[in-house]
Amino acid sequence: MPKVTIGMPVYNAEKYLRKSLSALVSQSFKDFELIISDNASKDGSSDICKEYSKIDERIKYVRQPVNIGGWENFKYVLNEAQGEFFMWSAADDIRSLDFIELNYNFLCLNPDYVASTSPNIIEGENQEDHKPICFSLNENDNFQRYVKFFDYCWQSHGIFYSLIRIHELKECSLLQERVEFFGVDWGVNLFLASKGKINRTIMGQTIFGNNGASQTPDFLQKIRTSYIEFFFPFYKLNMYVLDLSKPLSLIRRLMIMIILLRLSSKFNFDRFKTQLRQFLR
């Protein structure tokens, strides 16, 4: 069995897939499997995946006969994983060649940490204006980790794409049930924070692409399933977090509710300003 499983959901990624795969197969840490699930792509992604799977036996390529949905594809690669540790890697992300080695070594030496990641930047951002994202969730108290997460929630890509202890990750109900909502990846991050501390190494790096489904203009419309989500886009996330925080005291749960309400209010206000600007053009 491999020590690490990398799960890569793919859909119409031919423009950037090759760079991402090259960085993964060239990792200094060699004991891994890479499971690629092609979600019925309509471009040349399939040919690229087949090319790499032929030259590297660690790669297992699966093409879905029909598009099973984005979140289901993320779940699929996790369910197929055989490693002791797991990480998702998007088809447009580029990892430093020491990413797995650094984070694997840390987790082996620190059993109280459930996940570990490295500093990350967003592709296309001016690095003089945007410093690498380096926050960790290493507080000893669950509540403190929750609060800190919401301070940085819009910069939490690196947490979701951490190297994670797979037995902890698979306990998350969001990865067991057929469910998808706005902020579901944040729900996974908060679940991990409920299980233990999350590290951020000093060295290593991930460059995150900006080609995911959540970047499309109609993303919210596609995943919205009730009218209440139009006014409260984080409604289902709120319900999940309140259930996750049941072990906390009433005061602390109320504080989390206030944080969630502020998050929804700010999001709606920012969305209104964006729509107003577009209307006035």
VOTOR-575453 format. One record per residue (C-alpha): chain; residue in one letter; residue number from 0; x, y, z. Coordinates in Angstrom, 2 decimals, padded with zeros to 5 digits. Example, Ala and Ser with C-alpha at 12.3 -4.5 7.8 and 13.67 -1.06 7.14 Angstrom:
! VOTOR-575453
   c   r     k        px        py        pz
   A   A     0    012.30   -004.50    007.80
   A   S     1    013.67   -001.06    007.14
END
This chain:
! VOTOR-575453
   c   r     k        px        py        pz
   A   M     0    000.00    000.00    000.00
   A   P     1    001.29    003.50   -000.77
   A   K     2    001.91    005.88    002.10
   A   V     3    000.14    008.76    000.33
   A   T     4   -002.77    009.01   -002.09
   A   I     5   -003.19    012.07   -004.29
   A   G     6   -006.71    012.51   -005.63
   A   M     7   -007.11    014.67   -008.73
   A   P     8   -010.62    015.46   -010.03
   A   V     9   -010.39    016.62   -013.64
   A   Y    10   -012.81    018.34   -015.98
   A   N    11   -011.83    020.15   -019.19
   A   A    12   -008.35    020.95   -017.92
   A   E    13   -006.15    020.44   -020.98
   A   K    14   -004.76    024.01   -020.85
   A   Y    15   -003.05    023.56   -017.48
   A   L    16   -003.19    019.84   -016.63
   A   R    17    000.26    018.95   -017.94
   A   K    18    002.08    021.39   -015.63
   A   S    19    000.16    020.15   -012.61
   A   L    20    000.85    016.47   -013.36
   A   S    21    004.53    017.12   -014.02
   A   A    22    004.93    018.71   -010.58
   A   L    23    003.24    015.74   -008.90
   A   V    24    005.15    012.93   -010.60
   A   S    25    008.42    014.79   -009.87
   A   Q    26    007.85    014.98   -006.10
   A   S    27    010.88    014.16   -003.94
   A   F    28    008.59    011.83   -001.94
   A   K    29    008.05    008.78   -004.15
   A   D    30    005.75    006.43   -002.21
   A   F    31    002.38    007.63   -003.48
   A   E    32   -000.44    006.77   -005.82
   A   L    33   -002.16    009.37   -007.99
   A   I    34   -005.83    008.72   -008.74
   A   I    35   -007.22    010.83   -011.57
   A   S    36   -010.97    010.91   -012.12
   A   D    37   -011.87    012.53   -015.43
   A   N    38   -015.42    013.82   -015.11
   A   A    39   -016.36    013.15   -018.76
   A   S    40   -014.21    015.99   -020.10
   A   K    41   -014.98    017.27   -023.56
   A   D    42   -011.48    018.53   -024.38
   A   G    43   -008.08    016.83   -024.59
   A   S    44   -007.76    016.11   -020.86
   A   S    45   -008.26    012.38   -021.41
   A   D    46   -005.32    012.11   -023.81
   A   I    47   -003.00    013.91   -021.39
   A   C    48   -004.05    011.70   -018.47
   A   K    49   -003.55    008.54   -020.53
   A   E    50   -000.13    009.75   -021.62
   A   Y    51    001.04    010.22   -018.03
   A   S    52   -000.53    006.98   -016.76
   A   K    53    001.42    005.04   -019.40
   A   I    54    004.79    006.38   -018.27
   A   D    55    004.17    006.29   -014.48
   A   E    56    002.65    003.18   -012.90
   A   R    57    001.71    005.14   -009.78
   A   I    58   -001.03    006.88   -011.78
   A   K    59   -004.49    005.32   -011.90
   A   Y    60   -006.68    006.97   -014.51
   A   V    61   -010.47    006.62   -014.51
   A   R    62   -012.82    008.31   -016.96
   A   Q    63   -016.39    008.72   -015.74
   A   P    64   -018.90    007.71   -018.48
   A   V    65   -021.06    010.72   -017.57
   A   N    66   -020.44    013.86   -015.56
   A   I    67   -021.16    012.94   -011.93
   A   G    68   -020.89    016.50   -010.58
   A   G    69   -017.91    018.34   -009.15
   A   W    70   -018.27    017.44   -005.47
   A   E    71   -019.08    013.80   -006.27
   A   N    72   -015.86    013.65   -008.26
   A   F    73   -013.89    014.90   -005.25
   A   K    74   -015.54    012.19   -003.16
   A   Y    75   -014.83    009.54   -005.77
   A   V    76   -011.04    009.94   -005.66
   A   L    77   -011.13    009.85   -001.85
   A   N    78   -013.17    006.66   -001.80
   A   E    79   -010.66    004.99   -004.13
   A   A    80   -007.66    005.97   -001.98
   A   Q    81   -005.41    003.31   -000.43
   A   G    82   -002.86    005.53    001.31
   A   E    83   -002.45    006.33    004.98
   A   F    84   -002.42    010.03    004.09
   A   F    85   -004.49    011.78    001.43
   A   M    86   -004.53    015.06   -000.41
   A   W    87   -006.65    016.53   -003.17
   A   S    88   -004.84    018.31   -005.95
   A   A    89   -006.77    020.41   -008.45
   A   A    90   -005.86    020.07   -012.11
   A   D    91   -004.57    023.66   -012.26
   A   D    92   -002.51    023.64   -009.05
   A   I    93    001.28    023.43   -009.03
   A   R    94    003.05    022.01   -005.97
   A   S    95    006.67    022.60   -005.06
   A   L    96    008.63    019.38   -005.54
   A   D    97    009.15    018.99   -001.77
   A   F    98    005.48    019.54   -000.81
   A   I    99    004.58    015.95    000.07
   A   E   100    007.91    015.18    001.73
   A   L   101    007.77    018.22    004.01
   A   N   102    004.19    017.67    005.12
   A   Y   103    004.45    013.89    005.40
   A   N   104    007.52    014.15    007.65
   A   F   105    005.77    016.70    009.85
   A   L   106    002.66    014.57    010.34
   A   C   107    004.72    011.49    011.14
   A   L   108    006.48    013.39    013.92
   A   N   109    003.37    015.19    015.27
   A   P   110    000.44    012.82    015.90
   A   D   111   -001.71    015.59    017.42
   A   Y   112   -001.95    017.28    014.00
   A   V   113   -004.62    016.03    011.61
   A   A   114   -003.31    017.80    008.51
   A   S   115   -000.38    019.82    007.22
   A   T   116    000.08    022.16    004.27
   A   S   117    002.55    024.73    002.94
   A   P   118    002.38    028.43    002.07
   A   N   119    000.31    029.15   -001.01
   A   I   120   -000.22    031.88   -003.55
   A   I   121   -002.89    032.42   -006.20
   A   E   122   -001.85    032.27   -009.84
   A   G   123   -001.75    035.66   -011.50
   A   E   124   -001.55    037.71   -008.30
   A   N   125    001.18    040.32   -008.05
   A   Q   126    003.50    038.86   -005.44
   A   E   127    004.70    042.30   -004.38
   A   D   128    001.13    043.16   -003.36
   A   H   129    000.03    039.71   -002.16
   A   K   130    002.22    037.84    000.30
   A   P   131    002.01    034.03    000.47
   A   I   132   -000.81    032.75    002.68
   A   C   133    000.83    031.22    005.73
   A   F   134   -001.77    030.92    008.51
   A   S   135   -002.13    027.66    010.42
   A   L   136   -004.76    026.31    012.82
   A   N   137   -002.48    025.09    015.58
   A   E   138   -004.42    026.31    018.62
   A   N   139   -005.06    023.66    021.27
   A   D   140   -008.74    024.56    021.61
   A   N   141   -011.38    023.65    018.98
   A   F   142   -013.27    026.91    019.44
   A   Q   143   -010.15    028.98    018.91
   A   R   144   -009.43    027.07    015.71
   A   Y   145   -012.99    027.72    014.46
   A   V   146   -012.74    031.45    015.16
   A   K   147   -009.34    031.73    013.51
   A   F   148   -010.60    029.83    010.47
   A   F   149   -013.37    032.36    009.90
   A   D   150   -010.82    035.17    010.18
   A   Y   151   -009.07    033.64    007.15
   A   C   152   -011.90    031.68    005.49
   A   W   153   -011.56    033.42    002.12
   A   Q   154   -007.89    032.38    002.06
   A   S   155   -008.41    028.79    003.20
   A   H   156   -007.67    026.95   -000.06
   A   G   157   -004.46    025.58    001.41
   A   I   158   -006.29    023.91    004.30
   A   F   159   -008.63    021.97    002.02
   A   Y   160   -005.69    020.90   -000.17
   A   S   161   -003.57    019.82    002.80
   A   L   162   -001.97    016.44    003.31
   A   I   163   -004.50    014.81    005.66
   A   R   164   -004.71    011.68    007.81
   A   I   165   -007.17    009.68    005.74
   A   H   166   -008.93    007.88    008.60
   A   E   167   -009.85    011.26    010.10
   A   L   168   -010.98    012.72    006.78
   A   K   169   -013.25    009.80    005.95
   A   E   170   -015.23    010.39    009.15
   A   C   171   -016.58    013.67    007.73
   A   S   172   -020.30    013.28    006.95
   A   L   173   -020.00    015.75    004.07
   A   L   174   -017.90    013.12    002.29
   A   Q   175   -020.29    010.28    003.01
   A   E   176   -023.65    011.76    002.02
   A   R   177   -024.81    013.09   -001.34
   A   V   178   -024.62    016.74   -000.48
   A   E   179   -023.23    019.90   -002.06
   A   F   180   -023.64    023.51   -001.02
   A   F   181   -021.85    026.84   -001.11
   A   G   182   -018.90    026.55    001.25
   A   V   183   -018.90    022.73    001.48
   A   D   184   -015.08    022.79    001.34
   A   W   185   -015.12    025.14    004.36
   A   G   186   -017.26    022.55    006.11
   A   V   187   -014.54    019.95    005.53
   A   N   188   -011.91    022.37    006.81
   A   L   189   -013.90    023.01    009.99
   A   F   190   -014.44    019.28    010.48
   A   L   191   -010.67    018.76    010.32
   A   A   192   -010.22    021.61    012.81
   A   S   193   -012.63    019.79    015.14
   A   K   194   -010.42    016.69    014.98
   A   G   195   -007.05    018.29    015.65
   A   K   196   -004.51    020.94    014.79
   A   I   197   -003.55    021.89    011.22
   A   N   198    000.03    022.83    010.41
   A   R   199    001.56    025.15    007.86
   A   T   200    005.22    024.44    007.01
   A   I   201    007.71    027.24    006.53
   A   M   202    009.13    025.77    003.34
   A   G   203    007.31    024.40    000.30
   A   Q   204    004.60    026.07   -001.74
   A   T   205    001.42    025.57   -003.73
   A   I   206    000.38    027.83   -006.60
   A   F   207   -003.40    027.63   -006.84
   A   G   208   -005.03    028.16   -010.20
   A   N   209   -008.25    030.12   -010.58
   A   N   210   -010.04    027.90   -013.07
   A   G   211   -012.29    025.95   -010.70
   A   A   212   -016.07    025.67   -010.94
   A   S   213   -016.53    028.11   -008.05
   A   Q   214   -015.00    030.86   -010.23
   A   T   215   -017.78    030.66   -012.82
   A   P   216   -020.49    033.39   -012.73
   A   D   217   -023.39    030.93   -012.37
   A   F   218   -021.82    028.73   -009.69
   A   L   219   -024.19    029.87   -006.94
   A   Q   220   -027.24    029.33   -009.12
   A   K   221   -026.15    025.80   -009.99
   A   I   222   -025.79    024.58   -006.41
   A   R   223   -028.64    026.56   -004.82
   A   T   224   -031.49    024.19   -003.92
   A   S   225   -033.83    026.38   -001.84
   A   Y   226   -035.12    029.95   -001.77
   A   I   227   -033.57    030.57    001.62
   A   E   228   -030.12    030.14    000.08
   A   F   229   -030.80    033.13   -002.16
   A   F   230   -030.90    035.39    000.91
   A   F   231   -028.57    033.27    003.09
   A   P   232   -026.07    031.61    000.71
   A   F   233   -024.25    029.99    003.64
   A   Y   234   -027.45    028.56    005.15
   A   K   235   -026.47    024.89    004.80
   A   L   236   -022.94    025.60    005.96
   A   N   237   -024.39    027.36    009.00
   A   M   238   -026.53    024.34    009.84
   A   Y   239   -023.55    022.02    009.50
   A   V   240   -021.29    024.19    011.67
   A   L   241   -023.92    024.52    014.39
   A   D   242   -024.23    020.73    014.48
   A   L   243   -020.44    020.35    014.50
   A   S   244   -020.14    022.77    017.43
   A   K   245   -022.63    020.94    019.69
   A   P   246   -019.92    019.85    022.15
   A   L   247   -019.09    023.51    022.85
   A   S   248   -020.71    025.60    025.55
   A   L   249   -023.86    027.59    024.75
   A   I   250   -021.95    030.88    024.91
   A   R   251   -019.37    029.67    022.43
   A   R   252   -022.04    028.34    020.06
   A   L   253   -023.79    031.71    020.18
   A   M   254   -020.50    033.42    019.33
   A   I   255   -020.10    031.13    016.31
   A   M   256   -023.68    031.95    015.22
   A   I   257   -022.84    035.66    015.31
   A   I   258   -019.73    035.06    013.20
   A   L   259   -021.78    033.11    010.65
   A   L   260   -024.46    035.82    010.46
   A   R   261   -021.82    038.48    009.90
   A   L   262   -020.25    036.35    007.17
   A   S   263   -023.56    036.02    005.31
   A   S   264   -024.36    039.72    005.72
   A   K   265   -020.99    040.82    004.38
   A   F   266   -021.19    038.40    001.45
   A   N   267   -024.67    039.64    000.48
   A   F   268   -023.61    043.28    000.80
   A   D   269   -020.51    042.74   -001.35
   A   R   270   -022.58    040.85   -003.93
   A   F   271   -025.14    043.69   -004.02
   A   K   272   -022.37    046.27   -004.59
   A   T   273   -020.94    044.21   -007.45
   A   Q   274   -024.33    043.85   -009.12
   A   L   275   -025.06    047.55   -008.67
   A   R   276   -021.77    048.53   -010.33
   A   Q   277   -022.55    046.25   -013.26
   A   F   278   -026.03    047.75   -013.58
   A   L   279   -024.71    051.32   -013.56
   A   R   280   -022.11    050.72   -016.26
END
